[in-house]
Amino acid sequence: MEERERSRTNSLYIILTAVAGIVLTAASAFLYGFSVDNVAGIAIAYGIMLIAVLFVVERQRLYDRLIFDNSEHIWRFYLVYAIGFLASVFFPLISENGRPFLVIFVALVMVSDEIVAICAGSSLLVLCELLCREHSINSLIGYFVPSLIAVMFFSVVTEEFRIFVPLAVSIFAQFVSLCVISVLFSNRTFGIDLFLIPFANIFICVILILVVLKVLSFSYVYKKDDRYMDILDPEFELLSELKNRSKDDYDHSIYTSVLCSKLALKMGLDEKTTKALGLYHRIGLLRGDNNWENAYGLMTEHNIPEEVIDLLAEYFNKDGGVRSRQTAVLVIAETVVSSVGYLFSKDKEVNINYEKLINTIFDKKLESGMFADSDLSFSDINIMKKTLCEEKLFYDFLR
């Protein structure tokens, strides 16, 4: 039912965008003083490009190829594209070298992916040229090439939003391109004034890109942080259900998550994600057996972050071995908690040689070949052993 409603919403976006885009393009061409024949030609040309863009967007969404969680929030793309459309309609009124198209391309790739951004940004770039009285292939290429570079670099930006290198490369490419246009394809006398508009363009692009990325980072990162705050709460719905069903399994998950968190901090891993692995690695018990099918169903229904689900999929796939460092941390932490808990269940006063126990656990896991294809380094293993051996006070909680 939810998917059907989403499809209806997406269809509405497509229809409204197509109709509004063609109508507004025709109206803009008319206001720029083009003849009726030219207005019709411009509207048809842009309409064809727009339909192609909408097809690519829908295809990428259906195959879930959009970066971040944009497939679930496709309205972001349509909003950015609408703003880019209005800007492109306005750009013919300003200097040829002063149009901040770079901002539009960067914003588009952050709300979709590189393929969609290139198609959508190119359609807006061509629209601007169609509305100009004097078409310039130099201007078209001058904006497209640096924008293409920007799309490629920004498409690999992660949710940590480390954007210094993509921004620096994109801005440099845009400045060089604008300077080439000014120097090589201008009839004006060479002088510093030729670079004033490119400088102004670059300055505006930097400011606007930083603003756009700030808004998007708030939408992506802080929203995800809020979700982690919810699911890491020991009283979260799923964890409360597990507690009511089996206090022992709940305690085991809590203790495992504590060790996962400590190891993640020592190893430079994402602490929230790794801690969540410890909390939810037994969640399938709520539906009987703790298998992947039960765990996956529960986690997707309760909107557990995708990276947690992917890592737990690796954990449940016993035959596939362990690849990621975070899954390896979960395996070791869970084994240590189980082993210590088992020994205390036999004799609460037993004096455990933790260093020997932990070394034995690592030896058995390594001999089994479980970590043969993993990303764990010898340094990681030594850090894990040292950290776990130092947690003697923590193990007393397992008595």
C-alpha positions in Angstrom: 0.0 0.0 0.0 2.8 2.4 0.9 4.7 1.6 -2.3 1.6 2.2 -4.4 1.1 5.5 -2.7 4.7 6.4 -3.4 4.3 5.5 -7.1 1.2 7.7 -7.4 3.2 10.6 -5.8 6.1 10.1 -8.2 3.8 9.9 -11.2 2.3 13.2 -10.1 5.8 14.8 -9.8 6.6 13.6 -13.4 3.4 14.9 -14.9 3.5 18.3 -13.1 7.2 18.7 -14.0 6.7 17.9 -17.6 3.6 20.1 -18.1 5.0 23.0 -16.0 8.4 22.9 -17.6 7.1 23.0 -21.2 4.5 25.7 -20.5 7.0 27.9 -18.5 9.6 27.5 -21.2 7.2 28.7 -23.9 6.2 31.6 -21.7 9.8 32.5 -21.1 10.7 32.4 -24.7 7.7 34.6 -25.5 8.8 37.2 -22.9 12.3 37.2 -24.3 10.7 38.4 -27.6 11.0 35.3 -29.8 8.6 34.7 -32.6 5.8 32.2 -32.3 7.6 29.7 -34.4 10.8 30.0 -32.3 8.7 29.8 -29.1 7.2 26.5 -30.3 10.7 25.2 -31.3 12.3 26.1 -28.0 9.4 24.6 -26.0 9.5 21.4 -28.0 13.3 21.1 -27.8 13.4 21.6 -24.1 10.3 19.3 -23.7 12.2 16.4 -25.3 15.2 16.9 -23.0 12.9 17.2 -20.0 11.1 13.9 -20.8 14.5 12.2 -21.1 15.6 13.6 -17.8 12.4 12.4 -16.1 12.8 8.9 -17.6 16.4 8.7 -16.2 15.3 9.9 -12.8 12.6 7.3 -12.5 14.8 4.6 -13.8 17.5 5.3 -11.3 14.9 5.6 -8.5 13.3 2.2 -9.3 16.7 0.5 -9.3 17.6 2.4 -6.1 20.8 3.8 -7.6 20.4 7.3 -6.2 23.0 8.2 -3.6 22.2 8.6 0.1 18.4 8.1 0.7 17.3 10.1 -2.3 15.3 7.2 -3.7 13.0 7.5 -0.8 12.8 11.3 -1.0 12.7 12.0 -4.7 11.0 15.3 -4.0 14.4 16.7 -3.2 15.4 16.3 -6.8 12.3 17.9 -8.2 12.7 20.9 -5.8 16.3 21.5 -6.8 15.5 21.0 -10.5 12.6 23.5 -10.2 15.0 26.1 -8.6 17.6 25.3 -11.3 15.0 25.8 -14.0 14.0 29.3 -12.7 17.7 30.2 -12.5 18.3 29.0 -16.0 15.4 31.1 -17.3 16.9 34.1 -15.6 20.6 33.6 -16.6 20.3 35.0 -20.2 19.9 38.4 -18.5 23.3 38.3 -16.9 26.8 38.2 -18.3 27.9 35.1 -20.3 30.7 34.5 -17.8 28.7 35.2 -14.7 26.3 32.3 -14.6 26.8 30.0 -11.6 25.8 26.8 -13.3 28.3 24.9 -11.2 26.0 25.3 -8.2 23.1 23.8 -10.0 25.1 20.7 -11.1 26.5 20.2 -7.6 23.1 20.5 -6.0 21.6 18.1 -8.5 24.2 15.4 -7.9 23.7 15.6 -4.1 20.0 15.0 -4.5 20.2 12.3 -7.1 23.4 10.7 -8.6 26.0 11.5 -11.3 23.9 10.2 -14.3 20.8 12.1 -13.3 22.8 15.3 -12.5 24.6 15.3 -15.8 21.3 14.8 -17.8 19.3 17.3 -15.7 22.1 19.9 -15.5 22.7 19.7 -19.2 19.1 20.2 -20.0 19.1 23.4 -18.0 22.4 24.5 -19.6 20.9 24.0 -23.0 17.7 25.8 -22.0 19.7 28.8 -21.0 21.4 28.9 -24.4 18.1 28.4 -26.2 16.8 31.5 -24.5 19.8 33.6 -25.4 19.6 35.7 -28.5 23.2 34.9 -29.4 24.1 31.3 -28.9 27.6 30.5 -27.9 29.1 27.0 -28.2 32.1 28.3 -26.3 29.9 29.3 -23.3 28.1 25.9 -23.4 31.3 23.9 -23.3 32.9 26.3 -20.8 30.2 25.6 -18.3 29.6 21.9 -19.1 33.2 20.6 -18.7 33.9 22.0 -15.2 30.3 21.0 -14.2 31.0 17.5 -15.4 34.2 17.4 -13.3 32.2 18.7 -10.3 29.6 16.0 -10.7 32.2 13.2 -10.8 34.0 14.5 -7.7 30.9 15.3 -5.6 29.2 12.0 -6.5 31.6 10.1 -4.2 31.1 12.4 -1.2 30.1 10.3 1.8 27.7 11.2 4.5 30.6 12.7 6.5 30.5 15.5 3.8 34.3 15.9 3.4 34.0 18.3 0.5 37.3 20.2 0.5 38.9 18.3 -2.4 35.8 18.1 -4.6 35.1 21.8 -4.0 38.7 22.9 -4.7 39.0 20.9 -7.9 35.5 22.0 -9.2 36.2 25.7 -8.5 39.6 25.6 -10.1 38.2 23.9 -13.2 35.4 26.5 -13.4 37.8 29.4 -13.1 40.2 28.1 -15.7 37.4 27.4 -18.1 35.9 30.9 -17.6 39.3 32.5 -18.1 39.9 30.6 -21.3 36.6 31.8 -22.6 37.4 35.4 -21.6 40.9 35.4 -23.0 40.7 33.3 -26.2 37.1 34.0 -27.3 36.7 37.7 -26.4 37.2 40.6 -28.8 38.1 42.9 -25.9 41.6 44.1 -25.1 43.5 41.9 -22.7 43.4 43.3 -19.2 42.5 42.6 -15.6 38.9 43.6 -16.2 38.5 40.3 -18.3 38.9 38.4 -15.1 36.5 40.4 -12.9 33.4 38.6 -13.9 35.0 35.1 -13.6 36.3 36.0 -10.1 32.8 37.2 -9.1 31.3 34.0 -10.5 33.7 31.8 -8.6 33.0 33.8 -5.4 29.3 33.4 -5.8 29.6 29.7 -6.6 31.7 29.0 -3.5 29.2 30.8 -1.2 26.2 29.1 -2.8 27.7 25.6 -2.8 28.6 25.9 0.8 25.1 27.0 1.6 23.6 24.1 -0.4 25.8 21.5 1.2 25.1 22.9 4.7 21.3 22.5 4.0 21.7 19.0 2.6 24.1 17.9 5.3 21.5 18.9 7.9 18.9 16.9 5.9 21.1 13.8 5.6 23.4 13.7 8.5 21.5 15.2 11.4 18.3 13.3 10.4 20.3 10.1 10.5 21.9 11.0 13.8 18.4 11.5 15.2 17.5 8.1 14.0 20.5 6.5 15.7 19.6 8.3 18.9 16.3 6.5 18.7 17.5 3.0 17.9 20.4 3.1 20.3 18.1 3.8 23.2 17.8 0.6 25.3 14.1 1.4 25.6 13.6 1.5 21.8 10.5 -0.5 20.7 12.3 -3.5 19.3 14.7 -3.7 22.3 11.8 -3.4 24.8 10.1 -6.3 23.0 13.3 -8.4 23.3 13.6 -7.5 27.0 10.0 -8.7 27.6 10.6 -11.9 25.7 14.0 -12.8 27.1 15.9 -10.8 29.7 19.0 -12.9 29.1 19.0 -12.2 25.4 18.4 -8.5 26.0 21.2 -8.3 28.5 23.5 -10.2 26.1 22.7 -7.7 23.4 23.4 -4.7 25.7 26.7 -6.2 26.9 27.8 -7.0 23.3 26.9 -3.5 22.2 29.1 -2.0 25.0 32.1 -4.0 23.8 31.4 -3.1 20.2 31.3 0.5 21.1 34.6 0.4 23.0 36.3 -1.5 20.2 35.0 0.8 17.5 36.3 3.9 19.3 39.8 2.3 19.7 39.8 1.2 16.0 38.5 4.4 14.5 35.2 2.9 13.3 31.8 4.5 13.3 30.8 4.0 16.9 27.0 4.4 16.4 26.8 1.8 13.6 29.0 -0.7 15.4 27.1 -0.3 18.6 23.8 -0.9 16.8 25.2 -4.2 15.5 25.6 -5.4 19.0 22.1 -4.3 20.0 20.3 -6.0 17.1 22.3 -9.1 16.3 19.7 -11.2 18.1 16.6 -9.3 17.2 15.3 -12.1 15.0 14.4 -14.0 18.2 11.3 -11.9 18.4 9.8 -14.0 15.6 11.1 -17.3 16.8 14.5 -18.3 15.3 17.3 -15.7 15.1 17.7 -16.1 11.4 18.3 -13.5 8.7 14.8 -13.5 7.3 13.3 -12.7 10.7 15.9 -10.1 11.6 15.7 -8.4 8.2 11.9 -8.2 8.4 11.9 -6.6 11.8 14.7 -4.1 11.0 13.2 -2.9 7.7 9.8 -2.5 9.4 11.3 -0.3 12.1 13.5 1.8 9.8 16.9 0.6 11.0 19.6 2.4 9.0 20.7 0.6 5.9 24.3 0.3 6.8 23.4 -1.6 10.0 21.2 -4.0 8.0 24.0 -4.6 5.4 26.6 -5.4 8.1 24.2 -7.7 9.9 23.5 -9.5 6.6 27.2 -10.3 6.5 27.1 -11.4 10.1 24.2 -13.8 9.5 25.9 -15.2 6.3 28.0 -17.7 8.2 29.3 -19.4 5.0 30.4 -16.2 3.4 33.1 -15.3 6.0 33.6 -11.8 7.4 34.9 -8.9 5.3 34.1 -5.6 7.1 36.0 -4.6 10.2 32.7 -3.7 12.0 31.3 -7.2 11.5 34.5 -8.7 12.8 34.2 -6.5 15.9 30.6 -7.8 16.4 31.8 -11.4 16.0 34.6 -11.1 18.5 32.5 -9.0 21.0 29.6 -11.4 20.9 31.9 -14.4 21.3 33.7 -12.8 24.3 30.4 -12.0 26.0 29.0 -15.5 25.4 32.2 -17.2 26.6 32.5 -15.1 29.8 28.8 -15.5 30.5 29.0 -19.2 30.0 31.9 -19.6 32.5 30.1 -17.5 35.1 26.9 -19.5 34.6 28.9 -22.6 35.7 30.5 -20.9 38.6 30.0 -17.3 39.6 33.1 -17.2 41.7 35.4 -18.7 39.0 38.7 -16.8 38.5 39.0 -16.3 34.7 42.3 -15.7 33.0 40.9 -13.1 30.6 44.1 -12.8 28.6 44.2 -16.5 27.9 40.5 -16.7 27.1 40.7 -13.8 24.6 43.8 -15.1 22.9 42.1 -18.5 22.6 39.0 -16.9 21.0 41.1 -15.1 18.5 43.2 -18.2 17.7 40.1 -20.2 17.0 38.5 -17.5 14.8 41.7 -17.1 12.8 42.2 -20.8 12.4 38.6 -21.2 11.2 39.4 -18.9 8.3 36.4 -16.7 9.2 38.6 -13.5 8.9 40.7 -14.7 5.9 39.1 -12.3 3.5 38.4 -9.5 6.0 39.7 -6.0 6.1 41.2 -6.6 9.5 44.9 -5.8 9.9 47.4 -7.2 12.4 47.2 -3.8 14.1 43.4 -4.1 14.4 43.7 -7.6 16.0 46.3 -6.3 18.5 44.2 -3.3 19.4 41.1 -5.6 19.9 43.1 -8.0 22.1 44.6 -5.2 24.2 41.2 -3.4 24.6 39.3 -6.6 25.6 42.0 -7.6 28.1 41.6 -4.2 29.8 37.9 -4.6 30.4 38.1 -6.9 33.4 35.8 -4.6 35.5 33.2 -4.7 32.8 33.2 -8.6 32.8 32.1 -8.5 36.4 28.7 -7.3 35.2 28.3 -10.7 33.5 28.4 -12.7 36.7 
